[in-house]
Amino acid sequence: MNDITVEIRKLRGPIVVFGGCGFLGANMFRKILSVREDCYAITHRPFIPWRLVGLDQSKILRCDVNRKDQVEQLFRDY
């Protein structure tokens, strides 16, 4: 087991990756999701971004971070 896996396991969850459809966010989401099941990617897009195709769609959440009500709902739900 490598160091990053150990550190990911230490994190308190659930884990939410904002910007999960961008290059860095998608790669971070994939890595964390490979270690833990309580990880979610956030996107404002109404569709599954191409970088996240093939992953569990229930782990990809929609939220516009510019809308306070949506962010508050996200934290209440997850």
PyMOL Python script that loads the backbone (N, CA, C, O; Angstrom):
from pymol import cmd

cmd.read_pdbstr("""\
ATOM      1  N   MET A   1       0.858  -1.181   0.000  1.00  0.00           N
ATOM      2  CA  MET A   1       0.000   0.000   0.000  1.00  0.00           C
ATOM      3  C   MET A   1       0.898   1.237   0.000  1.00  0.00           C
ATOM      4  O   MET A   1       1.817   1.346   0.812  1.00  0.00           O
ATOM      5  N   ASN A   2       0.621   2.175  -0.929  1.00  0.00           N
ATOM      6  CA  ASN A   2       1.466   3.361  -1.004  1.00  0.00           C
ATOM      7  C   ASN A   2       0.993   4.454  -0.047  1.00  0.00           C
ATOM      8  O   ASN A   2      -0.082   4.351   0.544  1.00  0.00           O
ATOM      9  N   ASP A   3       1.805   5.498   0.096  1.00  0.00           N
ATOM     10  CA  ASP A   3       1.524   6.566   1.058  1.00  0.00           C
ATOM     11  C   ASP A   3       0.210   7.280   0.793  1.00  0.00           C
ATOM     12  O   ASP A   3      -0.516   7.608   1.731  1.00  0.00           O
ATOM     13  N   ILE A   4      -0.107   7.525  -0.482  1.00  0.00           N
ATOM     14  CA  ILE A   4      -1.334   8.259  -0.797  1.00  0.00           C
ATOM     15  C   ILE A   4      -2.569   7.455  -0.398  1.00  0.00           C
ATOM     16  O   ILE A   4      -3.557   8.031   0.056  1.00  0.00           O
ATOM     17  N   THR A   5      -2.527   6.157  -0.558  1.00  0.00           N
ATOM     18  CA  THR A   5      -3.646   5.304  -0.157  1.00  0.00           C
ATOM     19  C   THR A   5      -3.844   5.367   1.353  1.00  0.00           C
ATOM     20  O   THR A   5      -4.976   5.435   1.830  1.00  0.00           O
ATOM     21  N   VAL A   6      -2.761   5.344   2.093  1.00  0.00           N
ATOM     22  CA  VAL A   6      -2.829   5.441   3.551  1.00  0.00           C
ATOM     23  C   VAL A   6      -3.457   6.773   3.957  1.00  0.00           C
ATOM     24  O   VAL A   6      -4.319   6.815   4.836  1.00  0.00           O
ATOM     25  N   GLU A   7      -3.026   7.853   3.320  1.00  0.00           N
ATOM     26  CA  GLU A   7      -3.551   9.174   3.652  1.00  0.00           C
ATOM     27  C   GLU A   7      -5.031   9.300   3.283  1.00  0.00           C
ATOM     28  O   GLU A   7      -5.800   9.907   4.028  1.00  0.00           O
ATOM     29  N   ILE A   8      -5.433   8.745   2.164  1.00  0.00           N
ATOM     30  CA  ILE A   8      -6.844   8.781   1.759  1.00  0.00           C
ATOM     31  C   ILE A   8      -7.701   8.044   2.773  1.00  0.00           C
ATOM     32  O   ILE A   8      -8.793   8.503   3.108  1.00  0.00           O
ATOM     33  N   ARG A   9      -7.235   6.934   3.256  1.00  0.00           N
ATOM     34  CA  ARG A   9      -8.004   6.158   4.248  1.00  0.00           C
ATOM     35  C   ARG A   9      -8.151   6.897   5.570  1.00  0.00           C
ATOM     36  O   ARG A   9      -9.109   6.660   6.306  1.00  0.00           O
ATOM     37  N   LYS A  10      -7.212   7.791   5.881  1.00  0.00           N
ATOM     38  CA  LYS A  10      -7.266   8.550   7.138  1.00  0.00           C
ATOM     39  C   LYS A  10      -8.298   9.676   7.112  1.00  0.00           C
ATOM     40  O   LYS A  10      -8.741  10.125   8.170  1.00  0.00           O
ATOM     41  N   LEU A  11      -8.687  10.138   5.926  1.00  0.00           N
ATOM     42  CA  LEU A  11      -9.597  11.275   5.807  1.00  0.00           C
ATOM     43  C   LEU A  11     -10.964  10.954   6.383  1.00  0.00           C
ATOM     44  O   LEU A  11     -11.462   9.835   6.252  1.00  0.00           O
ATOM     45  N   ARG A  12     -11.563  11.949   7.021  1.00  0.00           N
ATOM     46  CA  ARG A  12     -12.939  11.796   7.485  1.00  0.00           C
ATOM     47  C   ARG A  12     -13.859  11.968   6.298  1.00  0.00           C
ATOM     48  O   ARG A  12     -13.614  12.818   5.442  1.00  0.00           O
ATOM     49  N   GLY A  13     -14.892  11.190   6.234  1.00  0.00           N
ATOM     50  CA  GLY A  13     -15.793  11.266   5.092  1.00  0.00           C
ATOM     51  C   GLY A  13     -17.172  11.704   5.490  1.00  0.00           C
ATOM     52  O   GLY A  13     -17.448  11.894   6.675  1.00  0.00           O
ATOM     53  N   PRO A  14     -18.031  11.866   4.537  1.00  0.00           N
ATOM     54  CA  PRO A  14     -17.810  11.661   3.118  1.00  0.00           C
ATOM     55  C   PRO A  14     -16.906  12.730   2.515  1.00  0.00           C
ATOM     56  O   PRO A  14     -16.756  13.820   3.068  1.00  0.00           O
ATOM     57  N   ILE A  15     -16.314  12.402   1.385  1.00  0.00           N
ATOM     58  CA  ILE A  15     -15.394  13.295   0.698  1.00  0.00           C
ATOM     59  C   ILE A  15     -16.081  13.832  -0.554  1.00  0.00           C
ATOM     60  O   ILE A  15     -16.639  13.074  -1.347  1.00  0.00           O
ATOM     61  N   VAL A  16     -16.030  15.144  -0.713  1.00  0.00           N
ATOM     62  CA  VAL A  16     -16.646  15.804  -1.860  1.00  0.00           C
ATOM     63  C   VAL A  16     -15.555  16.518  -2.642  1.00  0.00           C
ATOM     64  O   VAL A  16     -14.813  17.326  -2.084  1.00  0.00           O
ATOM     65  N   VAL A  17     -15.457  16.219  -3.940  1.00  0.00           N
ATOM     66  CA  VAL A  17     -14.462  16.855  -4.806  1.00  0.00           C
ATOM     67  C   VAL A  17     -15.190  17.880  -5.664  1.00  0.00           C
ATOM     68  O   VAL A  17     -15.868  17.525  -6.629  1.00  0.00           O
ATOM     69  N   PHE A  18     -15.045  19.155  -5.305  1.00  0.00           N
ATOM     70  CA  PHE A  18     -15.619  20.227  -6.112  1.00  0.00           C
ATOM     71  C   PHE A  18     -14.761  20.380  -7.358  1.00  0.00           C
ATOM     72  O   PHE A  18     -13.541  20.234  -7.297  1.00  0.00           O
ATOM     73  N   GLY A  19     -15.390  20.673  -8.477  1.00  0.00           N
ATOM     74  CA  GLY A  19     -14.652  20.740  -9.739  1.00  0.00           C
ATOM     75  C   GLY A  19     -14.269  19.363 -10.223  1.00  0.00           C
ATOM     76  O   GLY A  19     -13.230  19.187 -10.860  1.00  0.00           O
ATOM     77  N   GLY A  20     -15.096  18.396  -9.925  1.00  0.00           N
ATOM     78  CA  GLY A  20     -14.801  17.004 -10.223  1.00  0.00           C
ATOM     79  C   GLY A  20     -14.741  16.649 -11.695  1.00  0.00           C
ATOM     80  O   GLY A  20     -14.306  15.549 -12.036  1.00  0.00           O
ATOM     81  N   CYS A  21     -15.163  17.543 -12.582  1.00  0.00           N
ATOM     82  CA  CYS A  21     -15.105  17.223 -14.009  1.00  0.00           C
ATOM     83  C   CYS A  21     -13.896  17.851 -14.688  1.00  0.00           C
ATOM     84  O   CYS A  21     -13.656  17.602 -15.869  1.00  0.00           O
ATOM     85  N   GLY A  22     -13.144  18.650 -13.974  1.00  0.00           N
ATOM     86  CA  GLY A  22     -11.916  19.218 -14.528  1.00  0.00           C
ATOM     87  C   GLY A  22     -10.787  18.199 -14.484  1.00  0.00           C
ATOM     88  O   GLY A  22     -10.940  17.117 -13.917  1.00  0.00           O
ATOM     89  N   PHE A  23      -9.661  18.543 -15.079  1.00  0.00           N
ATOM     90  CA  PHE A  23      -8.534  17.610 -15.149  1.00  0.00           C
ATOM     91  C   PHE A  23      -8.069  17.172 -13.757  1.00  0.00           C
ATOM     92  O   PHE A  23      -7.991  15.975 -13.481  1.00  0.00           O
ATOM     93  N   LEU A  24      -7.765  18.120 -12.891  1.00  0.00           N
ATOM     94  CA  LEU A  24      -7.269  17.769 -11.552  1.00  0.00           C
ATOM     95  C   LEU A  24      -8.349  17.099 -10.712  1.00  0.00           C
ATOM     96  O   LEU A  24      -8.107  16.077 -10.070  1.00  0.00           O
ATOM     97  N   GLY A  25      -9.546  17.687 -10.724  1.00  0.00           N
ATOM     98  CA  GLY A  25     -10.635  17.138  -9.927  1.00  0.00           C
ATOM     99  C   GLY A  25     -11.012  15.727 -10.324  1.00  0.00           C
ATOM    100  O   GLY A  25     -11.239  14.878  -9.462  1.00  0.00           O
ATOM    101  N   ALA A  26     -11.082  15.462 -11.633  1.00  0.00           N
ATOM    102  CA  ALA A  26     -11.451  14.130 -12.113  1.00  0.00           C
ATOM    103  C   ALA A  26     -10.414  13.089 -11.717  1.00  0.00           C
ATOM    104  O   ALA A  26     -10.763  11.974 -11.329  1.00  0.00           O
ATOM    105  N   ASN A  27      -9.155  13.450 -11.813  1.00  0.00           N
ATOM    106  CA  ASN A  27      -8.101  12.503 -11.425  1.00  0.00           C
ATOM    107  C   ASN A  27      -8.071  12.277  -9.922  1.00  0.00           C
ATOM    108  O   ASN A  27      -7.852  11.155  -9.465  1.00  0.00           O
ATOM    109  N   MET A  28      -8.291  13.336  -9.149  1.00  0.00           N
ATOM    110  CA  MET A  28      -8.339  13.181  -7.696  1.00  0.00           C
ATOM    111  C   MET A  28      -9.546  12.325  -7.312  1.00  0.00           C
ATOM    112  O   MET A  28      -9.437  11.441  -6.462  1.00  0.00           O
ATOM    113  N   PHE A  29     -10.690  12.587  -7.935  1.00  0.00           N
ATOM    114  CA  PHE A  29     -11.903  11.812  -7.662  1.00  0.00           C
ATOM    115  C   PHE A  29     -11.685  10.333  -7.977  1.00  0.00           C
ATOM    116  O   PHE A  29     -12.030   9.469  -7.170  1.00  0.00           O
ATOM    117  N   ARG A  30     -11.120  10.041  -9.131  1.00  0.00           N
ATOM    118  CA  ARG A  30     -10.857   8.645  -9.506  1.00  0.00           C
ATOM    119  C   ARG A  30      -9.950   7.950  -8.479  1.00  0.00           C
ATOM    120  O   ARG A  30     -10.203   6.807  -8.098  1.00  0.00           O
ATOM    121  N   LYS A  31      -8.912   8.633  -8.043  1.00  0.00           N
ATOM    122  CA  LYS A  31      -7.977   8.030  -7.084  1.00  0.00           C
ATOM    123  C   LYS A  31      -8.664   7.763  -5.747  1.00  0.00           C
ATOM    124  O   LYS A  31      -8.556   6.668  -5.196  1.00  0.00           O
ATOM    125  N   ILE A  32      -9.367   8.765  -5.229  1.00  0.00           N
ATOM    126  CA  ILE A  32     -10.038   8.581  -3.940  1.00  0.00           C
ATOM    127  C   ILE A  32     -11.106   7.506  -4.048  1.00  0.00           C
ATOM    128  O   ILE A  32     -11.237   6.668  -3.156  1.00  0.00           O
ATOM    129  N   LEU A  33     -11.866   7.524  -5.129  1.00  0.00           N
ATOM    130  CA  LEU A  33     -12.926   6.529  -5.314  1.00  0.00           C
ATOM    131  C   LEU A  33     -12.367   5.117  -5.447  1.00  0.00           C
ATOM    132  O   LEU A  33     -13.065   4.150  -5.142  1.00  0.00           O
ATOM    133  N   SER A  34     -11.140   4.984  -5.890  1.00  0.00           N
ATOM    134  CA  SER A  34     -10.533   3.653  -5.981  1.00  0.00           C
ATOM    135  C   SER A  34     -10.188   3.089  -4.604  1.00  0.00           C
ATOM    136  O   SER A  34      -9.963   1.889  -4.454  1.00  0.00           O
ATOM    137  N   VAL A  35     -10.151   3.973  -3.598  1.00  0.00           N
ATOM    138  CA  VAL A  35      -9.794   3.566  -2.239  1.00  0.00           C
ATOM    139  C   VAL A  35     -11.028   3.540  -1.333  1.00  0.00           C
ATOM    140  O   VAL A  35     -11.135   2.702  -0.438  1.00  0.00           O
ATOM    141  N   ARG A  36     -11.950   4.462  -1.577  1.00  0.00           N
ATOM    142  CA  ARG A  36     -13.111   4.622  -0.694  1.00  0.00           C
ATOM    143  C   ARG A  36     -14.392   4.749  -1.494  1.00  0.00           C
ATOM    144  O   ARG A  36     -14.381   5.195  -2.642  1.00  0.00           O
ATOM    145  N   GLU A  37     -15.491   4.354  -0.880  1.00  0.00           N
ATOM    146  CA  GLU A  37     -16.787   4.438  -1.551  1.00  0.00           C
ATOM    147  C   GLU A  37     -17.567   5.691  -1.175  1.00  0.00           C
ATOM    148  O   GLU A  37     -18.605   5.961  -1.778  1.00  0.00           O
ATOM    149  N   ASP A  38     -17.104   6.459  -0.202  1.00  0.00           N
ATOM    150  CA  ASP A  38     -17.842   7.640   0.251  1.00  0.00           C
ATOM    151  C   ASP A  38     -17.280   8.927  -0.360  1.00  0.00           C
ATOM    152  O   ASP A  38     -17.118   9.936   0.327  1.00  0.00           O
ATOM    153  N   CYS A  39     -16.989   8.872  -1.647  1.00  0.00           N
ATOM    154  CA  CYS A  39     -16.441  10.017  -2.363  1.00  0.00           C
ATOM    155  C   CYS A  39     -17.404  10.423  -3.470  1.00  0.00           C
ATOM    156  O   CYS A  39     -17.977   9.574  -4.153  1.00  0.00           O
ATOM    157  N   TYR A  40     -17.577  11.738  -3.639  1.00  0.00           N
ATOM    158  CA  TYR A  40     -18.495  12.279  -4.633  1.00  0.00           C
ATOM    159  C   TYR A  40     -17.813  13.382  -5.423  1.00  0.00           C
ATOM    160  O   TYR A  40     -17.048  14.173  -4.872  1.00  0.00           O
ATOM    161  N   ALA A  41     -18.097  13.429  -6.719  1.00  0.00           N
ATOM    162  CA  ALA A  41     -17.608  14.502  -7.582  1.00  0.00           C
ATOM    163  C   ALA A  41     -18.753  15.484  -7.803  1.00  0.00           C
ATOM    164  O   ALA A  41     -19.898  15.079  -8.006  1.00  0.00           O
ATOM    165  N   ILE A  42     -18.441  16.766  -7.761  1.00  0.00           N
ATOM    166  CA  ILE A  42     -19.440  17.810  -7.970  1.00  0.00           C
ATOM    167  C   ILE A  42     -19.228  18.444  -9.333  1.00  0.00           C
ATOM    168  O   ILE A  42     -18.105  18.776  -9.714  1.00  0.00           O
ATOM    169  N   THR A  43     -20.321  18.604 -10.057  1.00  0.00           N
ATOM    170  CA  THR A  43     -20.293  19.312 -11.334  1.00  0.00           C
ATOM    171  C   THR A  43     -21.553  20.153 -11.444  1.00  0.00           C
ATOM    172  O   THR A  43     -22.589  19.811 -10.875  1.00  0.00           O
ATOM    173  N   HIS A  44     -21.462  21.236 -12.167  1.00  0.00           N
ATOM    174  CA  HIS A  44     -22.651  22.058 -12.401  1.00  0.00           C
ATOM    175  C   HIS A  44     -23.332  21.677 -13.709  1.00  0.00           C
ATOM    176  O   HIS A  44     -24.417  22.170 -14.016  1.00  0.00           O
ATOM    177  N   ARG A  45     -22.705  20.813 -14.466  1.00  0.00           N
ATOM    178  CA  ARG A  45     -23.236  20.419 -15.775  1.00  0.00           C
ATOM    179  C   ARG A  45     -24.425  19.461 -15.620  1.00  0.00           C
ATOM    180  O   ARG A  45     -24.462  18.670 -14.678  1.00  0.00           O
ATOM    181  N   PRO A  46     -25.393  19.530 -16.539  1.00  0.00           N
ATOM    182  CA  PRO A  46     -26.558  18.650 -16.445  1.00  0.00           C
ATOM    183  C   PRO A  46     -26.303  17.256 -17.037  1.00  0.00           C
ATOM    184  O   PRO A  46     -27.225  16.443 -17.118  1.00  0.00           O
ATOM    185  N   PHE A  47     -25.084  16.982 -17.442  1.00  0.00           N
ATOM    186  CA  PHE A  47     -24.740  15.689 -18.043  1.00  0.00           C
ATOM    187  C   PHE A  47     -23.454  15.175 -17.400  1.00  0.00           C
ATOM    188  O   PHE A  47     -22.772  15.911 -16.688  1.00  0.00           O
ATOM    189  N   ILE A  48     -23.129  13.914 -17.655  1.00  0.00           N
ATOM    190  CA  ILE A  48     -21.893  13.332 -17.122  1.00  0.00           C
ATOM    191  C   ILE A  48     -20.730  13.831 -17.989  1.00  0.00           C
ATOM    192  O   ILE A  48     -20.678  13.527 -19.181  1.00  0.00           O
ATOM    193  N   PRO A  49     -19.807  14.585 -17.410  1.00  0.00           N
ATOM    194  CA  PRO A  49     -18.656  15.069 -18.178  1.00  0.00           C
ATOM    195  C   PRO A  49     -17.802  13.902 -18.682  1.00  0.00           C
ATOM    196  O   PRO A  49     -17.723  12.864 -18.024  1.00  0.00           O
ATOM    197  N   TRP A  50     -17.176  14.061 -19.819  1.00  0.00           N
ATOM    198  CA  TRP A  50     -16.436  12.976 -20.461  1.00  0.00           C
ATOM    199  C   TRP A  50     -15.337  12.411 -19.578  1.00  0.00           C
ATOM    200  O   TRP A  50     -15.018  11.227 -19.691  1.00  0.00           O
ATOM    201  N   ARG A  51     -14.753  13.209 -18.709  1.00  0.00           N
ATOM    202  CA  ARG A  51     -13.683  12.692 -17.845  1.00  0.00           C
ATOM    203  C   ARG A  51     -14.214  11.716 -16.788  1.00  0.00           C
ATOM    204  O   ARG A  51     -13.442  10.974 -16.180  1.00  0.00           O
ATOM    205  N   LEU A  52     -15.527  11.721 -16.577  1.00  0.00           N
ATOM    206  CA  LEU A  52     -16.122  10.864 -15.554  1.00  0.00           C
ATOM    207  C   LEU A  52     -16.972   9.732 -16.143  1.00  0.00           C
ATOM    208  O   LEU A  52     -17.629   8.995 -15.407  1.00  0.00           O
ATOM    209  N   VAL A  53     -16.954   9.603 -17.458  1.00  0.00           N
ATOM    210  CA  VAL A  53     -17.715   8.534 -18.111  1.00  0.00           C
ATOM    211  C   VAL A  53     -17.183   7.180 -17.641  1.00  0.00           C
ATOM    212  O   VAL A  53     -15.973   6.974 -17.554  1.00  0.00           O
ATOM    213  N   GLY A  54     -18.082   6.283 -17.346  1.00  0.00           N
ATOM    214  CA  GLY A  54     -17.709   4.940 -16.909  1.00  0.00           C
ATOM    215  C   GLY A  54     -17.647   4.779 -15.401  1.00  0.00           C
ATOM    216  O   GLY A  54     -17.492   3.664 -14.903  1.00  0.00           O
ATOM    217  N   LEU A  55     -17.767   5.878 -14.668  1.00  0.00           N
ATOM    218  CA  LEU A  55     -17.775   5.793 -13.205  1.00  0.00           C
ATOM    219  C   LEU A  55     -19.213   5.699 -12.709  1.00  0.00           C
ATOM    220  O   LEU A  55     -20.154   5.988 -13.448  1.00  0.00           O
ATOM    221  N   ASP A  56     -19.373   5.298 -11.470  1.00  0.00           N
ATOM    222  CA  ASP A  56     -20.684   5.174 -10.844  1.00  0.00           C
ATOM    223  C   ASP A  56     -21.390   6.529 -10.858  1.00  0.00           C
ATOM    224  O   ASP A  56     -20.955   7.467 -10.189  1.00  0.00           O
ATOM    225  N   GLN A  57     -22.470   6.630 -11.614  1.00  0.00           N
ATOM    226  CA  GLN A  57     -23.179   7.902 -11.749  1.00  0.00           C
ATOM    227  C   GLN A  57     -23.792   8.393 -10.446  1.00  0.00           C
ATOM    228  O   GLN A  57     -24.033   9.590 -10.290  1.00  0.00           O
ATOM    229  N   SER A  58     -24.047   7.489  -9.514  1.00  0.00           N
ATOM    230  CA  SER A  58     -24.605   7.922  -8.227  1.00  0.00           C
ATOM    231  C   SER A  58     -23.577   8.688  -7.402  1.00  0.00           C
ATOM    232  O   SER A  58     -23.928   9.315  -6.402  1.00  0.00           O
ATOM    233  N   LYS A  59     -22.316   8.641  -7.811  1.00  0.00           N
ATOM    234  CA  LYS A  59     -21.240   9.358  -7.116  1.00  0.00           C
ATOM    235  C   LYS A  59     -20.961  10.727  -7.746  1.00  0.00           C
ATOM    236  O   LYS A  59     -20.086  11.460  -7.284  1.00  0.00           O
ATOM    237  N   ILE A  60     -21.706  11.066  -8.801  1.00  0.00           N
ATOM    238  CA  ILE A  60     -21.521  12.338  -9.490  1.00  0.00           C
ATOM    239  C   ILE A  60     -22.741  13.205  -9.203  1.00  0.00           C
ATOM    240  O   ILE A  60     -23.852  12.889  -9.629  1.00  0.00           O
ATOM    241  N   LEU A  61     -22.526  14.298  -8.481  1.00  0.00           N
ATOM    242  CA  LEU A  61     -23.620  15.143  -8.024  1.00  0.00           C
ATOM    243  C   LEU A  61     -23.613  16.471  -8.765  1.00  0.00           C
ATOM    244  O   LEU A  61     -22.564  16.965  -9.179  1.00  0.00           O
ATOM    245  N   ARG A  62     -24.795  17.034  -8.923  1.00  0.00           N
ATOM    246  CA  ARG A  62     -24.913  18.335  -9.573  1.00  0.00           C
ATOM    247  C   ARG A  62     -25.137  19.413  -8.541  1.00  0.00           C
ATOM    248  O   ARG A  62     -25.993  19.298  -7.663  1.00  0.00           O
ATOM    249  N   CYS A  63     -24.336  20.482  -8.667  1.00  0.00           N
ATOM    250  CA  CYS A  63     -24.455  21.606  -7.748  1.00  0.00           C
ATOM    251  C   CYS A  63     -23.781  22.813  -8.384  1.00  0.00           C
ATOM    252  O   CYS A  63     -22.639  22.728  -8.837  1.00  0.00           O
ATOM    253  N   ASP A  64     -24.484  23.926  -8.415  1.00  0.00           N
ATOM    254  CA  ASP A  64     -23.900  25.180  -8.874  1.00  0.00           C
ATOM    255  C   ASP A  64     -23.377  25.891  -7.625  1.00  0.00           C
ATOM    256  O   ASP A  64     -24.162  26.364  -6.803  1.00  0.00           O
ATOM    257  N   VAL A  65     -22.062  25.964  -7.485  1.00  0.00           N
ATOM    258  CA  VAL A  65     -21.471  26.527  -6.270  1.00  0.00           C
ATOM    259  C   VAL A  65     -21.726  28.024  -6.139  1.00  0.00           C
ATOM    260  O   VAL A  65     -21.441  28.607  -5.093  1.00  0.00           O
ATOM    261  N   ASN A  66     -22.252  28.644  -7.170  1.00  0.00           N
ATOM    262  CA  ASN A  66     -22.629  30.055  -7.103  1.00  0.00           C
ATOM    263  C   ASN A  66     -24.006  30.248  -6.467  1.00  0.00           C
ATOM    264  O   ASN A  66     -24.431  31.374  -6.209  1.00  0.00           O
ATOM    265  N   ARG A  67     -24.693  29.138  -6.220  1.00  0.00           N
ATOM    266  CA  ARG A  67     -26.021  29.197  -5.616  1.00  0.00           C
ATOM    267  C   ARG A  67     -25.967  28.638  -4.206  1.00  0.00           C
ATOM    268  O   ARG A  67     -25.829  27.433  -3.993  1.00  0.00           O
ATOM    269  N   LYS A  68     -26.081  29.538  -3.263  1.00  0.00           N
ATOM    270  CA  LYS A  68     -25.979  29.175  -1.851  1.00  0.00           C
ATOM    271  C   LYS A  68     -26.968  28.074  -1.471  1.00  0.00           C
ATOM    272  O   LYS A  68     -26.625  27.168  -0.712  1.00  0.00           O
ATOM    273  N   ASP A  69     -28.189  28.146  -1.992  1.00  0.00           N
ATOM    274  CA  ASP A  69     -29.197  27.151  -1.645  1.00  0.00           C
ATOM    275  C   ASP A  69     -28.786  25.751  -2.102  1.00  0.00           C
ATOM    276  O   ASP A  69     -29.038  24.775  -1.397  1.00  0.00           O
ATOM    277  N   GLN A  70     -28.159  25.643  -3.271  1.00  0.00           N
ATOM    278  CA  GLN A  70     -27.724  24.339  -3.764  1.00  0.00           C
ATOM    279  C   GLN A  70     -26.565  23.788  -2.935  1.00  0.00           C
ATOM    280  O   GLN A  70     -26.515  22.589  -2.658  1.00  0.00           O
ATOM    281  N   VAL A  71     -25.646  24.650  -2.543  1.00  0.00           N
ATOM    282  CA  VAL A  71     -24.512  24.203  -1.720  1.00  0.00           C
ATOM    283  C   VAL A  71     -25.010  23.751  -0.351  1.00  0.00           C
ATOM    284  O   VAL A  71     -24.577  22.717   0.158  1.00  0.00           O
ATOM    285  N   GLU A  72     -25.913  24.515   0.243  1.00  0.00           N
ATOM    286  CA  GLU A  72     -26.469  24.126   1.537  1.00  0.00           C
ATOM    287  C   GLU A  72     -27.214  22.799   1.445  1.00  0.00           C
ATOM    288  O   GLU A  72     -27.107  21.964   2.343  1.00  0.00           O
ATOM    289  N   GLN A  73     -27.963  22.603   0.371  1.00  0.00           N
ATOM    290  CA  GLN A  73     -28.677  21.337   0.178  1.00  0.00           C
ATOM    291  C   GLN A  73     -27.715  20.171   0.024  1.00  0.00           C
ATOM    292  O   GLN A  73     -27.949  19.089   0.562  1.00  0.00           O
ATOM    293  N   LEU A  74     -26.655  20.389  -0.695  1.00  0.00           N
ATOM    294  CA  LEU A  74     -25.635  19.353  -0.877  1.00  0.00           C
ATOM    295  C   LEU A  74     -25.070  18.896   0.464  1.00  0.00           C
ATOM    296  O   LEU A  74     -24.941  17.696   0.707  1.00  0.00           O
ATOM    297  N   PHE A  75     -24.732  19.848   1.335  1.00  0.00           N
ATOM    298  CA  PHE A  75     -24.176  19.494   2.638  1.00  0.00           C
ATOM    299  C   PHE A  75     -25.223  18.872   3.565  1.00  0.00           C
ATOM    300  O   PHE A  75     -24.884  18.037   4.404  1.00  0.00           O
ATOM    301  N   ARG A  76     -26.468  19.262   3.424  1.00  0.00           N
ATOM    302  CA  ARG A  76     -27.514  18.598   4.210  1.00  0.00           C
ATOM    303  C   ARG A  76     -27.692  17.152   3.776  1.00  0.00           C
ATOM    304  O   ARG A  76     -27.855  16.261   4.610  1.00  0.00           O
ATOM    305  N   ASP A  77     -27.661  16.924   2.473  1.00  0.00           N
ATOM    306  CA  ASP A  77     -27.907  15.571   1.937  1.00  0.00           C
ATOM    307  C   ASP A  77     -26.731  14.617   2.117  1.00  0.00           C
ATOM    308  O   ASP A  77     -26.926  13.417   2.307  1.00  0.00           O
ATOM    309  N   TYR A  78     -25.509  15.148   2.056  1.00  0.00           N
ATOM    310  CA  TYR A  78     -24.342  14.269   2.082  1.00  0.00           C
ATOM    311  C   TYR A  78     -23.433  14.549   3.241  1.00  0.00           C
ATOM    312  O   TYR A  78     -22.407  13.887   3.394  1.00  0.00           O
TER     313      TYR A  78
END
""", "prot")
cmd.dss("prot")
cmd.show_as("cartoon", "prot")
cmd.util.cbc("prot")
cmd.orient("prot")
